[in-house]
Amino acid sequence: MADPLVRPLSRADDRSALGCRESVLNTFFAQFAWQNQDRHRLSSTYVLETEAGLVGFLTVSAAHLEAETSPGGKRFPNYTLPVLVLARMGTSERVKGQHLGTYLVLRAFELAVRMSREIGCVGISLHAKGSSYSYWKEKWNFGPSETVEEAADPLAPVPMFLPIRTVEKWLEQMRPNEPG
């Protein structure tokens, strides 16, 4: 199998049959990803393409954290801190177990590093839902971006954060032969 391609979403892409396990991701991708990118300019979506067609997507946007409530907040000046938000990500059930989501995560990491160099970015922020909390924590070393207390709703999204220096280290480890 050839390496998958991660590229920007285009108007011509068929977004109707991605087949993620979570229907909310299928709905977002089919109905809102292009609209949010093209019409509203709220986010950018990237697709994961293999010989089997489109098998995943990643949606990112820019945001900020308040310095006093951010992880490591005492090391930052008392400004709002720019971050890349990993807003949505999903892969098709057709490719389950092939670990293709890693290509999407690395694309988000590349975007965060580029953002840090070109306009400023202290890290990546996301809201983990359900079982994805342990995925982001154990596989990628994301930590809670706020004090996580026992929530009344165990399915409530948990804000998580990965500092840009850790993002850069991940990219060095995962792609050691590529130019920086």
ZALUMMI-221403 format. One line per 10 residues: number of its first residue (from 1); their letters; for each residue x, y, z of C-alpha. Coordinates in Angstrom, 3 decimals. Example, Ala and Ser with C-alpha at 12.3 -4.5 7.8 and 13.67 -1.06 7.14 Angstrom:
BEGIN
1 = as = 12.300/-4.500/7.800  13.670/-1.060/7.140
//
This chain:
BEGIN
1 = madplvrpls = 0.000/0.000/0.000  1.285/3.437/-0.917  1.631/6.055/1.802  -1.624/7.900/2.401  -1.889/11.501/1.330  -3.057/14.250/3.678  -4.259/17.262/1.720  -6.675/20.174/2.072  -10.364/19.427/1.626  -11.698/20.565/-1.757
11 = raddrsalgc = -15.191/21.339/-2.991  -15.022/18.326/-5.333  -14.430/15.790/-2.523  -17.257/13.339/-1.879  -17.985/13.853/1.813  -21.108/11.690/1.941  -19.762/8.258/2.880  -16.757/8.549/5.183  -18.006/5.901/7.602  -16.563/6.973/10.970
21 = resvlntffa = -17.701/5.019/14.022  -19.232/8.172/15.525  -22.147/9.461/13.474  -21.579/13.027/14.704  -18.231/13.031/12.860  -19.870/11.789/9.651  -22.507/14.518/9.935  -19.922/17.227/10.561  -17.751/16.099/7.657  -20.648/15.733/5.218
31 = qfawqnqdrh = -22.597/18.863/6.126  -20.345/21.408/7.814  -16.625/20.899/7.045  -16.657/22.602/3.642  -19.104/25.298/4.724  -16.996/26.161/7.798  -13.854/26.262/5.672  -15.032/28.009/2.537  -17.999/30.203/3.465  -17.408/31.060/7.103
41 = rlsstyvlet = -13.582/30.762/7.292  -13.920/29.221/10.768  -11.607/26.284/10.240  -9.557/24.308/7.760  -10.151/20.645/7.036  -7.612/18.181/5.700  -8.492/14.790/4.263  -6.657/11.495/4.439  -6.702/9.770/1.076  -5.584/6.239/0.252
51 = eaglvgfltv = -6.166/3.853/-2.644  -9.572/3.238/-0.994  -10.519/6.921/-1.360  -11.138/9.401/1.461  -10.718/7.530/4.736  -10.257/10.300/7.293  -10.283/13.988/8.062  -8.855/16.547/10.438  -10.325/19.981/11.165  -8.243/22.692/12.830
61 = saahleaets = -8.728/26.322/13.769  -6.929/29.042/15.678  -7.862/30.155/19.194  -6.273/31.379/22.385  -5.890/30.410/26.024  -5.710/32.835/28.897  -2.190/32.858/30.357  -3.314/32.663/33.989  -5.403/29.530/33.391  -3.132/27.788/30.893
71 = pggkrfpnyt = -0.886/24.840/31.660  2.460/26.261/32.751  0.770/29.651/32.937  3.429/31.180/35.174  6.075/30.811/32.448  4.095/32.869/29.940  3.596/36.628/29.890  0.132/37.711/30.950  -1.218/37.743/27.381  -3.716/35.627/25.569
81 = lpvlvlarmg = -1.770/32.683/24.211  -2.286/31.581/20.598  -2.989/27.869/20.058  -3.947/25.569/17.249  -7.210/23.816/18.022  -7.614/20.255/16.843  -11.369/20.588/16.492  -12.438/17.325/14.848  -10.736/14.196/13.606  -12.118/10.940/12.317
91 = tservkgqhl = -11.160/7.890/10.314  -13.323/5.417/8.462  -14.221/2.079/9.981  -12.984/0.597/6.665  -9.391/1.254/7.777  -9.777/0.424/11.458  -6.615/-0.985/12.983  -4.319/0.454/10.292  -3.274/3.396/12.517  -3.891/5.888/9.713
101 = gtylvlrafe = -5.020/8.530/12.197  -1.326/9.057/12.958  -0.948/10.759/9.568  -3.672/13.213/10.560  -2.153/13.899/13.974  1.250/14.548/12.403  -0.373/16.983/9.968  -1.865/18.864/12.926  1.576/18.895/14.554  3.145/20.291/11.361
111 = lavrmsreig = 0.492/23.007/11.201  1.096/23.974/14.849  4.863/24.252/14.307  4.320/26.317/11.182  1.873/28.538/13.070  4.396/28.946/15.918  7.098/30.092/13.503  4.941/32.353/11.355  2.448/33.977/13.728  2.888/32.461/17.192
121 = cvgislhakg = 1.518/29.313/18.794  2.254/27.871/22.235  0.709/24.463/21.573  -2.262/22.390/20.509  -5.573/22.419/22.307  -8.417/19.931/21.979  -11.476/18.681/23.833  -11.306/14.921/24.326  -14.598/13.091/24.522  -15.208/9.666/26.014
131 = ssysywkekw = -12.472/7.124/25.399  -10.420/9.537/23.295  -9.079/11.113/26.512  -6.832/8.113/27.165  -5.756/8.002/23.492  -4.533/11.605/23.563  -2.962/11.262/26.998  -1.252/7.892/26.588  -0.242/7.965/22.925  0.591/11.659/22.426
141 = nfgpsetvee = 1.240/12.984/25.986  -1.527/15.580/25.974  -2.393/16.724/29.467  -5.508/18.346/30.840  -5.414/22.074/30.155  -7.478/22.787/33.252  -7.871/21.098/36.581  -9.918/18.023/35.819  -12.367/17.236/38.555  -14.801/14.376/38.743
151 = aadplapvpm = -17.486/15.479/36.360  -21.110/14.687/36.912  -21.194/13.723/33.243  -18.403/11.219/32.443  -18.940/11.924/28.739  -18.286/15.652/29.120  -15.406/16.844/26.912  -12.100/17.339/28.723  -9.911/20.273/27.582  -6.393/19.015/26.803
161 = flpirtvekw = -3.149/20.698/25.765  0.216/19.768/24.250  3.029/22.368/24.410  4.671/23.352/21.132  8.091/22.102/22.315  6.593/18.634/22.792  4.953/18.875/19.375  8.351/19.667/17.845  9.934/16.693/19.642  7.224/14.380/18.326
171 = leqmrpnepg = 7.885/15.529/14.771  11.636/15.027/15.195  11.030/11.481/16.457  8.446/10.532/13.862  10.160/12.136/10.868  13.877/12.304/11.688  15.073/12.454/8.073  12.891/15.293/6.876  14.177/18.876/6.840  12.890/21.098/9.647
//
